Amino acid sequence: MKPFWGYILLCNDGSYYTGHTDELEQRIAQHESGAIRGCFTFKRRPVTLVYSQEFFTREEALTAEMQIKGWGRKKKEAMIRGDWVEVSKLAVAYRNRKPAQTD
């Protein structure tokens, strides 16, 4: 069975791009070459792969991608470093934040 991958790229402008694929090396090469003109990374090359995780199904990889895209920069960087304690702390801090006030 072919694996699926969730991945994070560090772009030339310091931003992060999160995606998923079933052909990691090929997909990174596409980002690097600019083969996907409308992609977020097109004008932010070169890119560097800073994190990848293997999944059994496309659905798992897509779910991880969507979850990570909802995270802030600090949480993404903690995961990239493999600092799961910090990832957990940031998740708890997010859950315990006060709701925005509306007038």
N, C-alpha and C positions, 0 to 999 in steps of 0.2 A: 504494500500500500504506500502510495506517494505521500510524503509529509507536506504540511502547509506551514507557513512561517508568518509570524508577526515580526515587524522590524521597525526600528527608529533610525532615521538618518539625521545627522547634523549638517545643516546647510551652511554655505559660505557666509551668509549674513548672520549666523548664530542661532537661527530658528531651527526648530525640529519638525521633521515630517514623519508621520506614522502611517504604515501601510501593512498590507498582507499579500501573500503570493504563494504559489505552489512551486515557483522556480526562483529561489532567492538570488543566486548569482546573476541570472539573466535579467531579473528585475532591477537589480542595483546597476547593472551595465546600461539598462535603458534610462534610468535616472541620470547617470553620469554623462551619457551621450546626448541627452536632450531629445531622445526619440519620441517622447510624449509631450508634445508642444504645450498643451493646456494644463499640464501638471504643475502643482505648487513649486516643485523643485526646478522647473525649467530655467527660470531666471535667477536661481539661487545656487548654481553650480560653482565649484565642485561640491559634491556631497560625500560624507563619510558615514559608513555603517557603524553605529555606536552600540546597537543592541539588536539581538534577534532571539526568538524563542520558537521552538518547534511545536506544532500541534498535530493532532491526529486527523482533524476535520477542518474544512474551510469555515464552517460555522463557528468553531472554537477560535480560529484565527481572526475572523471578522469581529466576533464579540470582544476579544482582547483589544483589537484595533480601536473599536468604538469607545471602549472603557478608557484606554490610554489617551485618546484624543480629548476626552473630557477632563483630564488632569491638568493641573498647573505645571509650570516649568520646574519648580522645586521637587515635586513628586516624581516627574519624569527623570530628572537628574539623579534622584536617590535610587530609582530602579536601575538606571544605567550603571550606577556604581555598585549595584548589588546590595545596597543598604536597606534591607527589608524592614528593619526596626524604624528607620526614618519614614519609609513609605507608610507604615502602620500609624505612626504618630501624625503624619499629615492627613491621613484618612480620618482619624479620630477628631483632629482639629476641625476638619471640614464639616463633619457631622455635628459638632458641638457649637458651630458658629451661630450667631444670632441672626434671625431672619431680617431681611431688609425692611426698613420702615417705609410705609407708604402713607402719604398724606391725602 
